Amino acid sequence: MSEQISVREVRGARMSSIKESLASWNDVAALLRGGDDGALVPVVIPRDSRGTRWLVPIWLGVWALASAVLLMLDERGALGTLALVAGIVLVLLAALWWWRSSIVEIEEGTIGVLTKFGAISGPGLSPGRHYLWHPWKRVAYVVDVTTEIPYSAPVLSSPTHENVPLKSIEFFLRFRILDAIRFVQTIGAGNFDLVLSNSVQDAIRQRSRQVRTERAYDLRGSDVKDMQDLLNRQLTPYGVQIIGCNIPDVQLPEEYREHLATRERVAKELSAYEKEWELARKRRVDTLLMEIERSKKVRDAKIVEVNAALNKARQDVAQMLEERETEAQKIRYEIETGARTNLVAAQGEAKAREQLATAYKDNRAVLGYELARRRLDVGALLAEAAPRPVIVKTDPAGSGGADSSALSTLLLAQLLPQLGRGEGSAPVVDLS
């Protein structure tokens, strides 16, 4: 009961409705494209005026032809001819009636569901003209299978994560019937309206349960791909596909909306204070930047003065260095001149010393020769005045060795001074 009340309330809140309508063939296109009293009409049941009434002229024509044959046999030619003409005309009218009633024209973008003796037979009729020669074949349904049908489903009192009921969530989707025969066999337009509205409400309530109340407005234009997949899984067995869906609007409760308005006002005031503080901070920053720029200019002026003083000092140092370098060059030239003079004097002295050394070397050779000659003369004199050696021969193997030795020693001591004063070769004394 509560579900019926909620559905009824939702119907009053701009919710789309789907139904099927019974209409003539001339009104089929208008109902499929424009709907009926604000309701969507994807399925139209056409009124079929076909029947067996076309058999009446057939039977009359057959009776007229039989009467014409009997009249001709009774030799009533005029009546027989008249009956024959009437029978042929009636048969032709019946054939024309049958041909005209068998023509069926299916609108572009729709499928005609064909029935035979009340049961669906064969595939659907494609758009165009068709001939149903069988008198008990009917086009029971004309189903729109190409139009993407828009469907709006606002959901009332959908609770959030904190169990706060939202005033309404408007859900919009577009669907298309893919299999016309399965659609009319399994559910039909009226039942599909109820199933679709309940599925949409369940999907929206599941989504709202995942969202906090302060973030409820984030549902507007959010990604609902998961909801579309859920609806497709539920509606695919009926031959229907959801093409696209979105949440265009969310309405919060009045109390919570006032609370949000207060929060928004506080947020705006906070934003205003932040802007004012930002403006003051920016003004202070600008002042500091100006002071910094002024300090930079003073610093640049000081740098220019320091650079000028530095350049002047560099010039003075360069001038002093140039003077020092000139003085050093002068001293170097003086040193080089004195060095060259000393070098020439040293070279002259060295040449004189070389010549003196050569002369000294020649004198030294002469002096050496003279010294050697004198040495030879002194040696000759010394050799002439040198004592002569005395050779004493003894016989150590004799019998009186000890006595002869003492005797020989005594004799030798007496003879030596005398022999030393003599000249000539060394005497030989034989003491054996």
PyMOL commands that set and color helices and strands:
alter all, ss='L'
color gray80, all
select helices_A, chain A and resi 2-11+25-34+55-73+77-101+180-186+188-209+213-219+225-238+254-385+401-421
alter helices_A, ss='H'
color red, helices_A
select strands_A, chain A and resi 18-23+40-46+103-106+110-116+119-120+128-131+137-144+149-159+165-177+240-251+391-393+428-430
alter strands_A, ss='S'
color yellow, strands_A
deselect
rebuild
show_as cartoon
